[in-house]
Amino acid sequence: MKWAWRTEVSPVKEENIWAALQERGSILLCDKNWNKAEKVCTRVIRRTHIAHPKTSSIMPLVILKSSRLMWVRLAALVFTCVAFSVAAHGGAVSGGMYDWSIFCWAFSFAGTLLVLVVELMGLQSRAPVSWNNFPITFACYALLLCLSASIIFPLYFLKGEARRNEIRDHRIASSVFSCLATVAYFVEVCLTRAQPGEVAGYMATVPGLLKVCETFVASVIFVFVSDPISYDSHSALKWCMAVYCICFVISAAIVIMCIGECTGRLPFPFARFLSAYALLAVIMYLTATIIWPIFKFDSRYSRSSSRPAFCQYSPGLCPWDKLVAVAVLTALNFLIYLADLVYSARLVFVTV
């Protein structure tokens, strides 16, 4: 797949053609026959310069690279666009969970479009963030966002809908395309993550991806404990909330520092800090994993030891279900931090 773009550039030597095109912001993509494509481009530039020796303009041949990663990103772009477009057009829904689902799809769509534009225009070196870390970090967040929308949207807007009508069909279509977008982002993460023995950005490694999961799970916990507020009835529950907040802030700061390439400015070794923090987070989350169920489901400390009868008739999750979700997510984050600790011990940092 080839495009020729007319741009005004100065004549360059043949051996510097590719460097010159990259420097001027041209797109350098190739097909499977890279050597053949390079000869074609060189020949076009030669002929243009010979045909117009008095001019300083040439017409470089811009060769677009077709890769699995690009097609996966395009698929994710289409799936998220269809998901929020169909839901907004004919879903006939409203409320906080609808707004959250639309945000998940729209945010994923906008971020994927940005990544595609930057890579197609060859602007990675001019981006204000580390391009070794940003695309995979965003893909992992988009994966989790679309996964949450794929669960929340059917749970709140398809549960109990037995009648077949156009509105229900729109909701089903949005749910299906949300699931497809989730699969597309999962494939993108698998394609771009670092392989064993490979030198890559921290966010492309397993501990980096686990940091994304840690912050996302903590964000979901914040939503459940604040609607309604369920951590102010006992000081032990306030400790659990402190655990969620402290670990979330530190993990989010690590993600931001890696994307902004600020880890080298720390007054202490980054690798040791990660190991120490992972150990501390494991201990803190272990206490929260034990404390939360005791003070929420033990009849000695709570009145809601069993599921109320009205929960089976309420749309979505009732308050008791949210308490159970917090307990499950706390245990899940404990396991994620434990895996983070194990993988961080095996990670070798290379200073470039």
C-alpha positions in Angstrom: 0.0 0.0 0.0 1.8 3.2 -1.2 1.1 6.9 -1.2 3.1 9.7 -2.7 2.9 12.9 -0.8 4.1 16.2 -2.4 6.3 18.0 0.0 8.9 20.7 -0.3 12.2 19.5 0.9 15.9 20.0 0.0 17.8 17.4 -2.1 19.4 14.7 0.0 21.9 12.1 -0.7 20.6 8.6 -1.5 22.0 7.1 1.7 20.2 9.7 3.8 16.8 9.4 2.2 15.1 7.6 5.0 16.6 9.8 7.7 15.6 12.9 5.8 12.0 11.7 5.4 11.7 10.9 9.1 13.2 14.3 10.0 10.7 16.1 7.9 7.7 14.3 9.4 7.0 12.1 6.5 5.4 8.7 7.1 7.7 5.8 6.7 5.8 2.6 6.5 6.5 -0.5 4.5 5.0 -3.7 3.2 6.6 -7.1 3.3 8.9 -6.3 0.4 10.9 -3.7 2.2 14.0 -3.9 0.0 11.9 -3.6 -3.1 10.0 -0.6 -1.6 13.3 1.1 -0.7 14.5 0.8 -4.3 11.3 2.2 -5.6 11.5 5.2 -3.3 15.2 5.8 -4.2 14.4 5.5 -7.9 11.5 8.0 -7.7 13.6 10.5 -5.8 16.4 10.1 -8.4 14.2 10.6 -11.4 12.5 13.7 -9.8 15.8 15.3 -9.1 17.2 14.6 -12.5 14.0 15.8 -14.3 14.1 19.1 -12.4 17.8 19.8 -11.6 17.1 23.5 -11.0 14.5 23.0 -8.4 15.1 22.1 -4.8 11.8 20.2 -4.3 11.3 16.5 -4.6 8.3 14.2 -4.2 9.2 11.4 -1.7 7.3 8.2 -1.9 5.6 7.5 1.5 5.2 3.8 2.0 2.6 2.7 4.6 3.3 -0.3 6.7 0.5 -2.7 7.2 0.9 -4.7 10.5 -1.2 -6.7 12.8 -0.9 -4.1 15.4 -2.3 -1.4 13.1 -5.3 -3.5 12.1 -6.0 -4.4 15.7 -6.0 -0.7 16.6 -8.3 0.1 13.7 -10.6 -2.6 14.8 -10.7 -1.2 18.4 -11.4 2.2 16.9 -14.3 1.0 14.9 -15.8 -1.2 17.7 -15.7 1.6 20.3 -17.1 4.1 17.9 -20.1 1.8 17.1 -20.6 1.0 20.7 -21.1 4.5 22.0 -22.8 5.7 18.7 -25.5 3.0 18.9 -26.1 3.5 22.6 -26.4 7.3 22.2 -28.6 7.0 19.2 -31.2 4.3 20.1 -30.3 3.0 23.5 -32.9 5.3 25.3 -31.0 5.1 28.6 -29.7 7.6 31.1 -28.1 7.8 34.5 -24.7 7.4 36.0 -24.0 3.9 34.7 -25.0 5.0 31.2 -22.6 8.0 31.4 -19.8 5.7 32.7 -20.3 3.3 29.8 -20.3 6.1 27.2 -17.2 7.6 28.8 -15.4 4.2 28.6 -16.1 3.8 24.9 -15.5 7.5 24.0 -12.3 7.8 25.9 -11.0 4.5 24.4 -12.0 5.7 20.9 -10.3 9.1 21.3 -7.1 7.7 22.7 -6.8 5.0 20.0 -7.3 7.7 17.4 -4.6 9.8 18.9 -2.1 6.8 19.0 -2.9 6.0 15.3 -2.4 9.6 14.2 0.9 10.0 16.0 2.3 6.8 14.7 1.1 7.3 11.1 2.5 10.9 11.1 5.8 9.7 12.6 5.6 12.1 15.5 6.7 9.6 18.3 9.9 11.5 18.9 8.0 14.8 19.3 5.5 13.5 21.7 5.8 15.0 25.2 5.5 11.5 26.7 7.6 8.3 26.5 6.3 6.5 23.4 7.8 3.2 24.8 5.3 3.4 27.7 2.3 5.4 26.6 0.6 3.3 23.9 0.6 0.1 25.9 -0.4 1.9 29.1 -3.4 3.4 27.3 -4.3 0.1 25.7 -4.3 -1.6 29.1 -6.6 1.1 30.5 -8.8 0.9 27.5 -9.0 -2.9 27.9 -10.2 -2.5 31.5 -12.6 0.3 30.7 -14.3 -1.6 27.9 -14.4 -4.7 30.1 -16.2 -2.8 32.8 -18.6 -1.3 30.3 -19.2 -4.7 28.8 -20.3 -5.9 32.3 -22.1 -2.8 33.6 -24.1 -1.9 30.5 -25.9 -5.3 30.1 -26.3 -5.6 33.9 -28.1 -2.3 34.3 -29.9 -2.0 30.9 -30.5 -5.5 29.7 -31.3 -7.3 33.0 -35.0 -8.1 33.1 -35.6 -6.9 29.5 -37.6 -9.8 28.0 -39.5 -8.0 25.3 -37.8 -7.7 21.9 -37.9 -4.2 20.5 -35.7 -1.7 18.7 -34.4 -0.2 22.0 -33.3 -3.6 23.3 -31.6 -4.4 20.0 -29.6 -1.2 20.2 -28.5 -2.1 23.7 -27.5 -5.6 22.7 -25.5 -4.2 19.8 -23.7 -1.8 22.1 -22.9 -4.6 24.5 -21.6 -6.9 21.7 -19.3 -4.2 20.2 -18.1 -3.4 23.6 -17.0 -7.0 24.1 -15.4 -7.0 20.7 -13.5 -3.8 21.6 -12.3 -5.5 24.8 -10.9 -8.4 22.8 -9.2 -6.0 20.4 -7.5 -4.2 23.2 -6.5 -7.5 24.8 -4.8 -8.5 21.6 -3.1 -5.1 21.3 -1.7 -5.5 24.9 -0.5 -9.1 24.0 1.2 -7.8 20.8 3.0 -4.8 22.5 4.0 -6.2 25.9 7.6 -7.0 26.6 8.7 -10.6 26.0 11.1 -12.4 28.5 14.7 -11.1 27.9 13.5 -8.1 25.8 14.7 -4.6 26.7 11.5 -2.4 26.8 9.8 0.4 28.7 8.7 -0.4 32.3 5.0 -0.1 31.4 5.4 -2.8 28.8 6.6 -5.3 31.4 4.4 -7.4 33.6 4.9 -5.2 36.7 4.1 -2.1 34.7 0.8 -3.7 33.4 0.0 -4.8 36.9 0.3 -1.2 38.1 -2.4 -0.3 35.6 -4.6 -3.0 37.0 -4.0 -1.9 40.6 -5.0 1.7 39.9 -8.1 0.6 38.0 -9.3 -1.9 40.6 -8.8 0.8 43.3 -10.9 3.2 41.2 -13.8 0.8 41.0 -13.5 0.2 44.8 -13.8 4.0 45.3 -17.0 4.0 43.3 -18.6 1.2 45.3 -17.6 2.5 48.8 -18.8 6.0 48.1 -22.3 5.2 46.8 -23.5 4.8 49.4 -20.7 5.7 51.8 -19.9 2.4 53.6 -16.5 3.0 55.4 -17.5 5.5 58.1 -19.2 3.1 60.6 -16.0 1.8 62.2 -12.4 3.0 62.5 -11.2 -0.4 61.0 -13.1 0.4 57.8 -11.5 3.8 57.7 -8.1 2.0 57.8 -9.3 0.0 54.7 -10.1 3.2 52.9 -6.7 4.6 53.8 -5.1 1.5 52.3 -7.0 1.9 49.1 -6.1 5.6 48.8 -2.4 5.3 49.7 -1.7 2.5 47.4 -3.7 4.1 44.6 -1.8 7.4 44.8 1.6 5.7 44.8 0.7 3.3 41.9 -0.7 6.2 39.9 2.4 8.3 40.6 4.6 5.4 39.3 2.6 5.2 36.1 2.8 8.9 35.5 6.5 9.0 36.2 7.1 6.2 33.7 5.0 7.8 31.0 6.7 11.2 31.6 10.2 9.6 31.9 10.8 11.1 35.3 12.1 8.0 37.1 15.7 9.0 36.7 15.1 12.2 38.7 14.3 10.3 41.9 16.8 10.7 44.8 16.8 6.9 45.3 17.1 3.9 43.0 13.8 3.3 41.2 14.1 -0.5 41.3 14.5 -0.6 45.1 11.6 1.7 45.5 9.4 -0.5 43.4 10.3 -3.6 45.4 9.9 -1.9 48.8 6.5 -0.4 47.7 5.2 -3.7 46.4 6.1 -5.4 49.7 4.4 -2.6 51.7 1.3 -2.7 49.5 1.0 -6.5 49.9 1.0 -6.2 53.7 -1.5 -3.3 53.7 -3.9 -5.0 51.3 -3.6 -8.2 53.3 -5.0 -6.4 56.4 -7.8 -4.8 54.3 -8.7 -8.2 52.8 -9.2 -9.6 56.3 -10.8 -6.5 58.0 -13.4 -5.5 55.4 -15.4 -8.8 55.4 -15.2 -9.1 59.2 -16.7 -5.6 59.9 -19.2 -5.8 57.0 -20.6 -9.3 57.2 -20.0 -10.5 60.7 -23.3 -10.1 62.7 -21.3 -8.8 65.7 -20.2 -5.7 63.8 -22.8 -5.2 61.1 -26.5 -5.6 60.6 -26.1 -6.6 56.9 -24.7 -10.1 57.5 -27.0 -11.6 54.9 -28.4 -10.4 51.6 -31.7 -8.4 51.9 -34.7 -9.7 50.0 -35.2 -6.5 48.1 -31.8 -6.9 46.3 -33.2 -9.5 43.9 -35.7 -6.9 42.6 -33.4 -3.9 42.4 -31.8 -3.0 39.0 -28.1 -3.4 38.9 -26.3 -3.8 42.2 -28.0 -3.1 45.5 -25.9 -1.7 48.5 -25.2 -5.2 49.9 -24.0 -6.4 46.5 -21.6 -3.4 46.4 -20.2 -4.4 49.8 -19.5 -7.9 48.5 -17.9 -6.4 45.4 -15.6 -4.3 47.5 -14.5 -7.4 49.5 -13.9 -9.4 46.2 -12.0 -6.5 44.6 -9.9 -6.0 47.7 -8.8 -9.6 47.6 -8.2 -9.3 43.8 -6.0 -6.3 44.3 -4.1 -8.1 47.1 -3.3 -10.9 44.6 -2.3 -8.4 41.9 0.1 -6.7 44.4 1.5 -10.1 45.4 2.2 -10.9 41.7 3.7 -7.4 41.3 6.1 -8.2 44.2 7.1 -11.5 42.6 7.7 -10.1 39.1 9.5 -7.0 40.4 12.1 -9.2 42.1 12.8 -10.8 38.7 13.0 -7.5 36.8 16.4 -6.3 35.6 16.7 -2.5 35.1 18.9 -1.2 32.3 20.1 2.4 32.3 20.2 3.9 28.8 
